[in-house]
Amino acid sequence: MSQYQVGEWIQKRCRKCFHNESQIIKVDEKDLNKRTGTILWCQCPECGLNDHELTPEEV
C-alpha cells in the first residue's frame, strides 16, 4: 500500500511557474515487471498545472 494520500502536499517543483509544492489529486499503484511503483497525479496551487511523478516502492 502506498504511503501517499490524496490531498497531501509534497515537495515537487512545478514545470510552469516553479512553485515548490504540489497537492496530490490522485494515486495509482502500478505493477512494473518485478517491482511496484506509484504514479502521483499532482496539481500546482499557484497556476493549476496538473503533472505526474512515478515513484518506486521502497523495499
DRENTIDO-103306 format. One record per residue: x, y negated, z negated of N, C-alpha, C in turn; residue in three letters. Coordinates in steps of 0.02 Angstrom, whole numbers, padded with zeros to 5 digits, always signed. Example, Ala and Ser with C-alpha at 12.3 -4.5 7.8 and 13.67 -1.06 7.14 Angstrom:
2
+00660+00284-00390+00615+00225-00390+00660+00165-00390ALA/+00642+00112-00354+00684+00053-00357+00645-00002-00394SER/
***
This chain:
59
+00042+00059+00000+00000+00000+00000+00044-00062+00000MET/+00022-00112+00035+00061-00174+00042+00059-00215-00022SER/+00113-00252-00033+00116-00296-00091+00087-00365-00075GLN/+00068-00376-00013+00041-00441+00009-00035-00441+00007TYR/-00063-00498-00011-00136-00505-00016-00159-00564+00026GLN/-00219-00558+00054-00249-00613+00091-00259-00673+00045VAL/-00241-00732+00068-00247-00793+00029-00183-00812-00008GLY/-00135-00766-00009-00071-00778-00043-00028-00826-00001GLU/+00013-00867-00034+00059-00912+00000+00127-00880+00003TRP/+00160-00885+00062+00228-00857+00070+00273-00911+00099ILE/+00339-00901+00090+00389-00946+00119+00400-00925+00191GLN/+00374-00962+00238+00381-00948+00309+00378-01014+00346LYS/+00429-01029+00383+00433-01093+00419+00389-01092+00481ARG/+00348-01142+00488+00304-01149+00546+00346-01166+00608CYS/+00330-01133+00665+00367-01145+00726+00348-01211+00760ARG/+00291-01240+00740+00268-01301+00772+00287-01364+00733LYS/+00271-01366+00668+00283-01426+00628+00338-01417+00576CYS/+00365-01356+00570+00420-01340+00524+00403-01346+00450PHE/+00338-01341+00433+00317-01339+00363+00343-01274+00333HIS/+00362-01274+00269+00396-01217+00238+00350-01162+00210ASN/+00285-01173+00207+00240-01123+00178+00186-01105+00228GLU/+00162-01043+00222+00105-01020+00261+00060-00979+00216SER/-00004-00977+00234-00052-00938+00195-00069-00875+00235GLN/-00071-00818+00202-00087-00755+00234-00162-00753+00246ILE/-00181-00740+00310-00252-00736+00327-00274-00665+00344ILE/-00225-00620+00358-00241-00550+00373-00179-00508+00362LYS/-00188-00446+00337-00133-00400+00326-00150-00334+00362VAL/-00105-00313+00408-00114-00250+00444-00056-00203+00428ASP/-00072-00141+00408-00021-00090+00397-00012-00053+00464GLU/+00051-00043+00484+00066-00008+00546+00114+00050+00533LYS/+00100+00107+00563+00144+00165+00558+00188+00165+00620ASP/+00253+00151+00611+00301+00145+00665+00348+00204+00663LEU/+00336+00255+00704+00377+00316+00707+00390+00345+00638ASN/+00449+00334+00610+00467+00364+00546+00459+00316+00488LYS/+00441+00253+00501+00435+00203+00449+00367+00169+00452ARG/+00350+00136+00399+00288+00098+00396+00305+00025+00389THR/+00269-00017+00425+00280-00089+00421+00214-00125+00409GLY/+00219-00188+00393+00161-00229+00380+00164-00290+00426THR/+00109-00304+00460+00105-00364+00500+00065-00415+00460ILE/+00096-00471+00446+00064-00525+00409+00041-00578+00458LEU/-00023-00591+00461-00050-00645+00502-00056-00706+00456TRP/-00022-00760+00474-00016-00819+00432-00042-00881+00468CYS/-00062-00931+00428-00084-00994+00456-00050-01051+00418GLN/-00024-01100+00456+00008-01158+00427-00046-01206+00401CYS/-00040-01230+00339-00090-01276+00312-00085-01347+00342PRO/-00028-01364+00370-00018-01432+00397-00047-01440+00467GLU/-00029-01394+00513-00050-01402+00584-00101-01349+00605CYS/-00111-01296+00565-00161-01245+00582-00136-01191+00629GLY/-00071-01189+00645-00044-01139+00690-00049-01069+00659LEU/-00076-01022+00696-00078-00952+00675-00017-00917+00702ASN/+00015-00877+00660+00077-00842+00679+00077-00775+00643ASP/+00122-00731+00662+00128-00666+00629+00200-00649+00615HIS/+00209-00603+00570+00276-00582+00550+00273-00508+00532GLU/+00319-00468+00559+00324-00397+00544+00373-00389+00487LEU/+00351-00357+00433+00394-00345+00376+00399-00270+00363THR/+00459-00242+00354+00466-00170+00341+00444-00155+00269PRO/+00422-00093+00260+00404-00070+00193+00467-00056+00154GLU/+00470-00079+00093+00528-00067+00051+00525+00003+00023GLU/+00580+00039+00028+00582+00108+00005+00611+00113-00065VAL/
***
